[in-house]
Amino acid sequence: MLLEVKDIIKSFYGVTALENINIRFEEGIVHALVGENGAGKSTLIKIIGGVYHADSGAILIDGMPVKIHSSFDALKKGISIVHQEYNLVRNMTVLENVMFGKEITGRFGKMDKAAASDYLQKIANKDNIKVDLGKYAGDLSSAEAKVVEILRACCNDMRLLILDEPTAALDDEDIASLFSLIRSLKTRGIGIIYISHRLDEVFQICDRVSVLKDGKHIGTWNTGDIDRDFLIKAMVGREIKDIFPHKASGNNYQNSVILSVRNLSDSSHFDNISFELKRGEILGIGGMSGHGQRELIRALFGAIRVTKGTIAINGEKVAIKHPAQAVKHGIAFLSDDRRNEGLAEQQSVARNIAYPSLKMHSRHGIIKSKAQHALIDDLIMQLNIKLSSQQEIVQNLSGGNQQRVVLAKWLPLKPCIMLFHEPTLGIDIGAKVEIYKILRNLVEQGISIIMVTSDMLELLNMSDRILVFYEGHIMAEYPGSVASEELIMAAASGKPFDIGDKE
């Protein structure tokens, strides 16, 4: 047993955040920690990492009680945390970032870069880490930055590595590389705590999983002994069939086509794409990431230039060469990267929601603040955005509430088509349920949705029809009522089944 938390209790201003938590983390074991936002995961990790101190209870390392007074103290005890947000200095090199505070110095007290590079390379070689030590942190990809932070942790005589949402900004290839690194660390006896909302990853890379709910430890299981349905029920107290809203048996809209795409191509990502979107339906788009789905949905919003093909809305051909033209034609877009493409994180909720529709609430350049304030209040209530006031800074909200703010800013423009790319990425199960209800309500009002998602359950349970992409082409189309994981995966691999073959 590497580290154990025993009877940990923590309260903030009289509100219990953790109640009698007992969990063991062992050497060479990847141990997932899951639960909805507010379940207590972050609080527990901050106690282990020395940021918070428990009100009562104990932390044991190798069976011996220890006090972890600070983050620096945690590092000295072999505990390293790699946070979801990167903690690198952009204008410093990888070498300088990793060696900061533990420089190998030469003459005149300056860093001996040659000696430091040799030292780091030896550590990197243990886990086959490939990184350019001379590259500036600001030039690193998301995957490279994550690896650099893990390399920095390895320099601290690490015994326990805590990874907080480690794959949040990574594609499939980057995730595979990260998992290879995790397995290498595991074989060296390093214990890993893996925090993620992506349950597929939990079963793919983790040996054990502990569930927290409302500050309580619900249980710990070997991942090989349970399935996704069991885990979801433990997390939210309901079965998977209750996660998704029931589809309407049919509505008054779906006989009419609102969007028609013909032979659409770009320079390199997708080719000869043709499909129709009906009014009041959710058209799901699946497939392995990197096969053109991301670029297609951005092309429909005018963010990527197309080289040929046509787009028609309500039977009329339209030119969409810029997002402003898409908005003019009633198209809204919710990106998979809401922080950089959907929100001004340092601004208030009110300012974020109001910005796209300022012209609606101004006269002669003067904003009618009373009408705007009332509209924002109505949207906050309609979408059940949980916040203290309209002036709360968006960065302080949970992922689910941030996504609802992005949605709220589009609704006053009354879009007829909404493009969603990974609508529930980085959002806990409870918040996903709320987002799914909102999507279903939108289509019942006649709004049409195109949803690109890598979440198989989301794709199967929310889509009225499904397109599957492979190498920039639509490989298959299935009605939502007959689609299955087997059909989707076969088509995503370039070898689709005929539906009749599977009956």
Residue pairs with C-beta under 8 A, 6 or more apart in sequence:
1 24
1 25
1 26
1 60
1 62
1 63
2 25
2 26
2 27
2 61
2 62
2 159
2 160
2 191
3 24
3 25
3 48
3 59
3 60
3 61
3 79
3 160
3 191
4 22
4 23
4 24
4 25
4 59
4 60
4 63
5 21
5 22
5 23
5 44
5 47
5 48
5 57
5 58
5 59
5 60
6 22
6 57
6 58
6 59
6 60
7 20
7 21
7 22
7 56
7 57
7 58
8 18
8 20
8 21
8 22
8 44
8 47
8 54
8 56
8 57
8 58
8 59
9 16
9 18
9 19
9 20
9 21
9 54
9 55
9 56
9 57
10 16
10 17
10 18
10 43
10 47
10 52
10 54
10 55
11 17
11 55
16 215
17 40
17 43
17 215
18 40
18 43
18 44
18 47
18 54
18 215
19 215
19 216
20 57
20 216
20 217
21 40
21 44
21 57
21 212
21 216
21 217
22 217
23 44
23 210
23 217
23 220
24 220
25 31
25 160
25 191
25 193
26 191
27 159
27 189
27 190
27 191
28 186
28 187
28 188
28 189
28 190
28 191
29 186
29 191
29 192
29 207
29 208
30 182
30 186
30 192
30 194
30 205
30 206
30 207
30 208
31 191
31 192
31 193
31 194
31 206
31 207
31 208
31 209
31 210
32 193
32 194
32 195
32 196
32 202
32 206
32 208
32 209
32 210
32 223
33 41
33 44
33 45
33 193
33 194
33 195
33 209
33 210
33 212
34 41
34 195
34 196
34 197
34 199
34 202
34 209
34 210
34 211
34 212
34 231
34 235
35 41
35 211
35 212
35 213
35 218
35 235
35 428
36 213
36 235
36 236
36 428
36 429
36 430
36 431
37 398
37 399
37 400
37 428
37 430
37 431
38 214
38 398
39 212
39 213
39 214
39 215
39 235
39 428
40 212
40 214
40 215
40 216
41 195
41 212
42 164
43 52
43 215
44 212
45 81
45 162
45 164
45 193
45 195
46 52
47 53
47 54
47 59
47 68
48 59
48 68
48 74
48 79
48 160
48 162
48 193
49 68
49 71
49 74
49 79
49 81
49 162
50 68
50 69
50 70
50 71
50 72
50 73
50 74
50 79
51 71
53 69
58 65
59 65
59 66
59 67
59 68
60 66
61 77
61 78
66 77
67 73
68 74
68 77
68 79
71 81
74 80
74 81
75 156
77 159
78 156
78 157
78 158
78 159
78 160
79 158
79 159
79 160
79 162
80 152
80 153
80 156
80 158
80 160
80 161
80 162
81 161
81 162
81 164
82 146
82 149
82 150
82 153
82 161
82 162
82 163
82 164
82 166
83 164
84 164
84 165
84 166
84 168
86 137
86 142
86 145
86 146
86 149
87 149
88 97
88 137
88 140
88 145
88 148
88 149
89 96
89 97
89 100
89 137
90 136
90 137
90 138
91 136
91 137
91 138
92 100
92 136
92 137
93 133
93 134
93 135
93 136
93 137
94 131
94 132
94 133
94 134
94 135
94 136
94 137
94 140
94 148
95 113
95 116
95 117
95 120
95 133
95 134
96 111
97 137
97 148
97 152
98 120
98 133
98 148
98 151
98 152
98 155
99 111
99 116
99 120
99 155
102 155
103 111
103 116
104 111
104 112
104 115
104 116
104 119
105 111
105 112
106 112
106 115
117 133
120 133
120 151
120 155
121 133
123 129
123 151
123 154
123 155
124 130
124 131
124 151
124 154
126 154
126 184
126 188
127 154
127 181
127 184
127 185
127 188
128 180
128 181
128 184
129 147
129 150
129 151
129 181
130 147
131 144
131 147
131 148
131 151
135 144
137 145
137 148
140 148
141 174
142 169
142 170
142 174
143 170
143 171
143 174
143 177
143 178
146 166
146 170
146 178
147 177
147 178
147 181
150 161
150 181
150 185
153 161
154 185
158 190
159 190
159 191
160 190
160 191
160 192
160 193
161 185
161 190
161 191
161 192
161 193
162 192
162 193
162 195
163 182
163 192
163 193
163 194
163 195
164 195
165 195
165 196
165 197
165 426
166 178
166 194
166 196
167 174
167 175
167 178
167 196
167 198
167 201
168 425
168 426
169 337
170 178
171 289
171 290
172 288
172 289
172 290
173 290
175 201
179 204
179 205
182 192
182 194
182 205
183 205
185 192
186 192
194 201
194 202
194 205
194 206
196 202
197 426
197 427
197 428
197 429
199 228
199 231
199 232
200 228
200 456
202 209
202 223
202 231
203 223
203 227
203 228
206 223
207 222
207 223
208 220
208 221
208 222
208 223
209 220
209 221
209 223
209 226
209 231
210 217
210 219
210 220
211 217
211 218
211 219
211 220
211 231
211 234
211 235
212 218
213 234
213 235
213 236
213 237
218 234
218 235
219 234
221 230
228 240
228 457
229 239
229 240
232 238
232 239
232 240
232 243
232 429
233 239
233 240
235 429
236 243
236 429
236 430
236 433
240 457
243 429
243 432
243 433
243 436
243 457
243 461
244 436
244 457
244 461
244 462
245 436
245 437
245 440
247 440
247 464
247 480
248 440
248 444
251 280
251 443
251 444
251 446
252 280
253 278
253 279
253 280
253 281
253 446
254 278
254 279
254 280
254 281
254 464
255 278
256 278
256 279
257 276
257 277
257 278
257 279
257 315
258 277
258 278
258 279
258 313
258 314
258 416
258 417
258 448
259 276
259 277
259 311
259 312
259 313
259 417
259 448
260 276
260 277
260 310
260 311
260 312
260 313
260 315
261 273
261 274
261 275
261 276
261 277
261 300
261 309
261 310
261 311
261 312
262 274
262 309
262 310
262 311
262 312
263 272
263 273
263 274
263 308
263 309
263 310
264 270
264 272
264 273
264 274
264 296
264 299
264 306
264 308
264 309
264 310
264 311
265 271
265 272
265 273
265 306
265 307
265 308
265 309
266 295
266 299
266 304
266 305
266 306
266 307
267 305
267 307
269 292
269 294
269 295
269 296
269 304
269 472
270 292
270 295
270 296
270 299
270 469
270 472
270 473
271 472
271 473
272 309
272 473
273 292
273 296
273 309
273 473
273 474
274 474
275 283
275 467
275 474
275 477
277 283
277 417
277 448
277 450
278 448
278 464
279 416
279 446
279 448
280 443
280 444
280 445
280 446
280 447
280 448
281 443
281 448
281 449
281 464
281 465
282 439
282 443
282 449
282 451
282 462
282 463
282 464
282 480
283 448
283 449
283 450
283 451
283 463
283 464
283 465
283 466
283 467
284 451
284 452
284 453
284 459
284 462
284 463
284 464
284 465
284 466
284 467
284 480
285 293
285 296
285 297
285 450
285 451
285 452
285 453
285 466
285 467
285 468
285 469
286 293
286 452
286 453
286 454
286 456
286 459
286 466
286 467
286 468
286 469
286 488
286 492
287 293
287 468
287 469
287 470
287 475
287 491
287 492
288 470
288 492
288 493
289 454
291 469
291 470
291 471
291 472
291 492
292 469
292 471
292 472
292 473
293 452
293 469
294 336
294 421
294 452
295 304
296 452
296 469
297 333
297 419
297 421
297 450
297 452
298 304
298 333
299 305
299 306
300 311
300 320
300 326
300 331
300 419
300 450
301 320
301 323
301 326
301 331
301 333
301 419
302 320
302 321
302 322
302 323
302 324
302 325
302 326
303 323
303 333
305 321
310 317
311 317
311 318
311 320
312 318
313 329
313 330
313 416
313 417
318 325
318 329
319 325
320 326
320 329
320 331
323 333
326 333
327 356
327 413
327 415
330 413
330 414
330 415
330 416
330 417
331 415
331 416
331 417
331 418
331 419
332 410
332 413
332 415
332 417
332 418
332 419
333 418
333 419
333 421
334 342
334 403
334 406
334 407
334 410
334 418
334 419
334 420
334 421
334 423
335 341
335 342
335 421
336 421
336 422
336 425
338 402
338 403
338 406
339 345
339 402
342 406
343 352
343 394
343 402
343 405
343 406
344 351
344 352
344 355
344 394
345 393
345 394
345 395
346 393
346 394
346 395
347 393
347 394
348 390
348 391
348 392
348 393
348 394
349 376
349 380
349 385
349 387
349 390
349 391
349 392
349 393
349 394
349 397
349 405
350 373
350 376
350 390
350 391
352 394
352 405
352 406
352 409
353 376
353 379
353 380
353 405
353 408
353 409
354 361
354 372
354 375
354 376
354 409
355 409
356 409
356 410
356 412
356 413
357 375
357 409
357 412
357 413
358 367
360 412
361 367
361 368
361 369
361 371
361 372
361 375
362 368
373 390
375 412
376 390
376 408
377 390
379 385
379 408
379 411
379 412
380 387
380 390
380 408
382 408
382 411
383 404
383 407
383 408
383 438
384 404
384 434
385 397
385 401
385 404
385 405
385 408
386 397
386 398
386 401
387 397
387 401
394 402
394 405
397 405
398 427
398 428
398 431
399 426
399 427
399 428
399 431
400 427
400 428
400 430
400 431
400 432
400 434
400 435
401 431
403 423
403 424
403 427
403 431
403 435
404 434
404 435
404 438
407 438
410 418
415 447
416 446
416 447
416 448
417 447
417 448
417 449
417 450
418 442
418 447
418 448
418 449
418 450
419 449
419 450
419 452
420 439
420 449
420 450
420 451
420 452
420 453
421 452
422 452
422 453
422 454
422 455
423 435
423 439
423 451
423 453
423 458
424 431
424 432
424 435
424 436
424 453
424 455
424 458
427 435
432 458
436 458
436 462
439 449
439 451
439 462
440 462
442 449
443 449
443 464
451 458
451 459
451 462
451 463
453 459
456 485
456 488
459 466
459 483
459 488
460 466
460 480
460 483
460 484
460 485
460 488
463 480
463 483
464 479
464 480
465 477
465 478
465 479
465 480
466 477
466 478
466 479
466 480
466 483
466 488
467 474
467 476
467 477
468 474
468 475
468 476
468 477
468 478
468 488
468 491
468 492
468 496
469 475
469 492
470 491
470 492
470 493
470 494
471 494
475 491
475 492
475 494
475 496
476 487
476 491
476 496
478 487
478 488
478 499
482 499
484 502
486 497
486 502
487 496
487 497
487 499
487 502
490 496
490 497
491 497
